[in-house]
């Protein structure tokens, strides 16, 4: 687990990432900072698009960057929004893909930690790769 200082450092990186957000339509910048179990950190910001469904959330940007660099095991992700908003359902599902035990830190635009939980807490009864093979009618 991360100590308080490590948590705050991750939140500050997420806050910095939020400043790079491209959010001309919603005006709601989001930043994320993901720490892998190997200690590497990947940041992401939301990127909106005039064709609304084609934007991308900050959390998924950070996760996809990590995966594209060969990382698959995550320790923690910090998410910063202006009001301390929680990750969307799509981001929760992507987080669940890579580990229900990942720590999720949610902070506001000032960098104040508001919530701390695991992905399992954020997405109870998550659908995971195991569900594709362990339940009747699944693959495998």
C-alpha positions in Angstrom: 0.0 0.0 0.0 1.0 3.6 -0.5 1.9 5.8 2.4 0.3 9.2 2.7 3.2 11.0 1.0 3.1 8.6 -2.0 -0.7 9.1 -2.2 -0.3 12.8 -2.3 2.5 12.6 -4.9 0.2 10.5 -7.1 -2.7 13.0 -6.6 -0.4 15.9 -7.6 0.5 14.1 -10.8 -3.1 13.6 -11.6 -3.9 17.2 -10.9 -1.1 18.2 -13.3 -2.5 15.9 -15.9 -5.9 17.5 -15.5 -4.4 20.8 -16.6 -3.6 19.2 -19.9 -7.2 17.9 -20.5 -8.9 18.7 -23.7 -12.4 19.4 -22.5 -13.9 22.3 -24.6 -17.4 20.8 -24.5 -18.0 19.7 -20.9 -15.5 22.1 -19.3 -14.8 19.3 -16.9 -11.1 18.5 -16.9 -10.0 15.1 -15.4 -6.6 13.9 -14.7 -5.4 10.4 -13.6 -2.1 9.0 -12.4 -1.6 5.3 -12.3 1.2 3.6 -10.4 2.1 0.1 -11.5 3.3 -2.7 -9.2 6.7 -2.2 -10.7 6.7 1.4 -9.6 6.2 3.1 -13.0 3.7 5.9 -13.2 1.5 6.7 -16.2 -0.7 9.8 -16.4 -3.7 10.6 -18.5 -6.3 13.3 -19.1 -9.7 13.3 -20.7 -9.8 14.1 -24.4 -13.1 15.2 -25.7 -14.3 15.2 -29.4 -17.1 17.0 -31.2 -18.4 13.6 -32.0 -19.1 12.9 -28.3 -18.8 9.1 -28.2 -15.3 9.3 -29.5 -13.7 11.0 -26.5 -11.7 9.2 -23.9 -11.6 9.4 -20.1 -8.4 10.2 -18.2 -8.4 6.9 -16.3 -8.5 4.8 -19.4 -5.8 7.0 -21.1 -3.5 6.2 -18.2 -4.3 2.5 -18.1 -4.0 2.1 -21.9 -0.6 3.9 -21.9 0.6 1.5 -19.2 -0.7 -1.5 -21.0 0.9 -0.3 -24.3 4.2 -0.2 -22.4 3.9 -3.8 -21.1 2.4 -3.1 -17.7 -0.5 -5.2 -16.5 -0.4 -5.1 -12.7 -1.4 -1.9 -11.0 -1.0 -0.7 -7.4 -3.0 2.5 -7.4 -4.7 5.2 -9.5 -5.4 8.7 -8.5 -8.2 10.6 -10.2 -8.7 14.4 -9.9 -11.8 16.2 -11.0 -13.0 19.8 -10.2 -15.5 18.4 -7.7 -14.1 15.0 -6.7 -16.3 13.1 -9.1 -16.1 9.3 -9.3 -14.9 7.3 -12.3 -17.6 6.4 -14.9 -18.8 2.9 -15.4 -16.6 2.3 -18.4 -13.5 3.3 -16.5 -14.5 1.1 -13.5 -14.9 -1.9 -15.8 -11.4 -1.3 -17.4 -9.9 -0.9 -13.9 -11.5 -4.2 -12.9 -9.9 -6.0 -15.9 -6.5 -5.4 -14.3 -7.2 -6.0 -10.6 -9.9 -5.6 -8.1 -7.4 -4.8 -5.4 -6.0 -1.7 -7.1 -6.3 1.3 -4.8 -8.4 4.2 -6.1 -7.8 7.7 -4.8 -10.4 10.4 -5.7 -9.5 14.0 -5.1 -10.9 17.4 -6.0 -9.4 20.1 -8.1 -7.5 21.4 -5.1 -5.8 18.0 -4.7 -7.7 17.1 -1.5 -8.2 13.4 -1.1 -11.9 12.8 -0.7 -12.3 9.0 -1.1 -10.0 6.0 -0.9 -11.2 2.6 -1.9 -10.3 -0.4 -4.0 -11.7 -1.2 -7.5 -13.7 -4.0 -5.8 -15.4 -1.3 -3.6 -16.0 0.9 -6.6 -17.5 -1.9 -8.7 -19.0 -4.6 -6.6 -19.7 -7.9 -8.4 -17.5 -6.8 -11.2 -17.5 -8.8 -14.5 -13.9 -10.1 -14.9 -12.1 -12.4 -17.3 -12.8 -15.3 -14.9 -16.5 -14.9 -15.6 -15.9 -15.9 -19.2 -14.9 -19.4 -18.2 -16.3 -20.1 -14.8 -20.0 -19.7 -15.3 -22.3 -21.8 -17.4 -22.6 -20.7 -21.0 -19.1 -19.1 -20.9 -16.2 -19.6 -23.2 -13.6 -22.2 -22.5 
